[in-house]
Amino acid sequence: MQIKNICCIGAGYVGGPTMAVIALKCPHVNVTVVDSNSDKIKAWNGSLNNLPVYEPGLAEIVGKVRHRNLFFSKNIADNIDKAEMIFMAVNTPTKTKGEGAGMAADLKYIELCTRDIAKYSKTDKIVVEKSTLPVRTAEKIKEILISENKTNHFEILSNPEFLAEGTAIQDLFKSDRVLIGGDQTPSGQKAVQALVDIYSNWIPLNRILTTNVWSSELSKLASNAILAQRISSINSLSALCEKTGAEIHELSRAIGMDTRIGSEFLRPSVGFGGSCFQKDILNLTYLCHHYGLHEVAEYWHQVVKINDYQKARFTQKIIDGLGGIVKNKKITILGWAFKANTNDSRESPAIYVTEKLLNAGAFLQVYDPMVKKKRIIEDLKNILETKGSSSERINLLFKQVSIFNDLKSSIDQSDAFAILTNWDEFSNYKRETIKDKTIPVFQI
Ligand code: NAI
């Protein structure tokens, strides 16, 4: 079966870049990305300098293929109907209420788009799980499709995304592997082959791995858990280094040079952030409990606990370094994104550290080269609300915050600097620019 039209539901950090690359590499396929957020669609169709997602190289690709065979649309119904293959790349955040709150993945967006697919499909479809989902979600998707659309046949594939923000385009061009899980039936295998045919336009066949659906769904959660576990491992050792006179960067280098271990994901930090690691490990923990594997659940949960410990430890280091009191002290927060080369600030350690310092009475000057002022204000407001601050208190706390558009003006008259995102701009700039060498710079 040759795919001529793809529809992707969800125009976010995954849907936007992955579909741009598919459109670039498969000029014979029309790719339409739809989203219920019409502002986002407008922005994808607008100026290349202001796309909703910042990724190095993305704007150039969108510039090349947009209106050629890549389209962004808010018309979900028609584009579902038109496509032979539909990707679901909607968000799957941690549940905030109901059973499993604080741990399980909230599948309401997946459920909503599944219902849309059932409602608007007038022909058979291949439905591809691109979002990260708990193992066995495909079963539930199938149940909904079968019960709400009796005339068409649906094949469900799992094709989790392994791109990392900041290097998304590079990762999509040269994926370590593309994983495709499908039913072991003849029609399931035909659907798998249709997706293999898409990826094989640029990914060598030996890097396209086909498995059963459940292995594919679980592999994504497991990969993220293992990557985050390495970060928590090195961060936990950074605490021991500080007590013993060992130096964490030296330790990280020494460990990473062992080819059995490898050097990736062993860099010490204030903690991992981003929309995925924490939610995916909590989801994995929840699943283990669900299947009665409480020891396994606890093992993985500890990765998140160490991450929280590291963020708290870093904040305390700033407070201790400033004599135990930060009230009325001016601290410059350098970096808001959860890592360099992205404008994404979801679960960024900067948010956590800032909230604690604000509530301790510090005055904060924030600068990030890519995260917009509006986003920083929203993040701060959200965390203060989550921690139970009243709107009067939030208004008062906001008087302690200034947000800057450039690095130079942000660093005036500070009592301390805290580097929260490892943008090159900061490491190149650090000591030379801060004229007063007695001002402490906090960084892990
Ligand atoms: P996102 O929040 O950037 O984008 C999701 C989009 O889906 C939003 O624009 C939202 O408006 C839209 N949406 C939600 N429900 C909808 C519906 N019923 N109909 C139409 N549009 C709808 O999320 P992101 O970061 O792209 O993540 C998507 C999935 O991919 C998640 O499951 C995530 O865990 C996974 N993932 C994310 C990676 C990342 O680096 N951000 C990497 C790999 C996987």
Residues whose N, C-alpha, C, O or C-beta is under 5 A from the ligand:
A	BS01	NAI	I9 G10 A11 G12 Y13 V14 G15 V34 D35 S36 N37 A89 V90 N91 T92 Y109 L112 C113 K130 S131 T132 E161 F162 L163 E165 C276
